[in-house]
Amino acid sequence: MDLIVLDTETTGLEVGEGHRVIEVGCVCLRQRKHTDHKFHSYLNPGRGIDPGAQEVHGISSEFLSDKPVFAEIADSFLEFIKGNELVIHNASFDIGFLNRELEILGLDQKIEDICRVTDSLRLAREMHPGQRNSLDALCRRYSVDNSGRELHGALLDAEILSDVYLAMTGGQTLLSLDDHREIANKASTASTKYKNRKDTFPIVRASADENEAHQKWIDLLGNKSLW
């Protein structure tokens, strides 16, 4: 099973108001490594684009006028993602729009029926509660270069998210949201177990030289440190 990092751009924010997908971008990670296997398409939505949405992604109706409709790319898109794990930031948004496109085509299936879906935003909120967990914020936190991201774009954002996700899950062999919860629960149980032990352990305090060396290391890391 490959990891497919996916993003979309749309004509607006509310799928219930008839907004449509105008760009799909996917990158493939295999054994936690980047590949050249990608899927990308702009789409003609057959409707106008909200001014607020266009300010975010910069995609105009004129640009999309000669692009394919979703029906023309549906088979190749589904073939690309089928049977793999999707990593999506704020997954309910993108999945909602993609499922609506499938519904319009009269297809009796949903994305979550053919793929395992991991919401990287939900995972980030569990890992960093009370902090900003937008894609830009995570790029800063994990030192991922997003300097080329002046506007949102599905393929560009998928590429950036793939780097962020690898950084977030570094060193782990289990990558799904449920797996991370299991790891966190085991860590919590172990912590409680040791807190309840009656053993006493000697407290060894750092020397002045060790404190000075530690401070020099903190100063060297500067604002790139994660704590």
C-alpha positions, 0 to 999 in steps of 0.5 A, a space after each residue: 500500500 502506497 501513501 498518496 498525499 492529496 489536495 484539491 482546489 475548489 470554486 468555493 468553500 461549501 460543497 452543499 452550495 454547488 461548488 465544484 473541484 477545479 484542481 486535483 493534485 496527488 504525490 505518491 510516497 513508497 516506503 516513506 520515500 518520494 517517487 515520480 508517480 504523481 497525478 495532477 489535473 485542472 478541471 472545468 467546473 461548469 460554473 463560476 468561481 467565488 472571488 474569495 476562492 480565486 484570491 486563495 488559489 489564483 485560478 480563473 474561469 478563463 484558465 479552466 475553460 479548455 480543461 477537462 471535466 471531472 468525468 473525463 479524468 475520473 477513471 484514471 484518478 480512481 485507479 491512481 488512488 484505489 487501494 492506497 492510503 490517502 493523506 489529506 490535510 483537513 480530509 473532510 473538506 476534500 473527501 466531501 468534494 470528491 465524493 460529490 463529484 462521484 455522486 454527480 457521475 452516478 457512481 455508487 462509491 465513496 473515496 473512503 470505500 476504496 482508500 484508507 484516509 488519514 487526516 494530517 490536520 487531525 493528527 497534528 492537533 493531537 500531536 500539538 494541541 492548542 497550537 496553530 496546525 495549518 500547513 504553513 504553521 507546520 512548515 515553520 514547525 518542521 522547517 519545511 521549505 514553502 517559500 514557493 507557495 505564494 498561492 494555494 495549488 493542489 499539486 504544490 500543496 500535496 508536495 509540501 504536505 508530503 514533506 511535512 507528514 514525513 517530518 511529523 511521523 519520522 522514525 515511525 513504521 506505523 503511519 495511520 492516525 489510529 496507529 499514532 493514537 495507539 502509540 500515544 496511549 501506550 506511552 501514557 500507560 507506561 508513564 502512569 505505571 512508572 509514576 505509581 511505582 514506589 521505587 525511589 531514584 537518586 536526583 542527579 543535578 547538572 553541573 555548572 559546566 553542563 548547564 553552560 554547555 546546554 545553554 550554548 546548544 539552545 542558543 545555537 538552535 534558536 527559534 528552529 527548536 521544537 520546544 
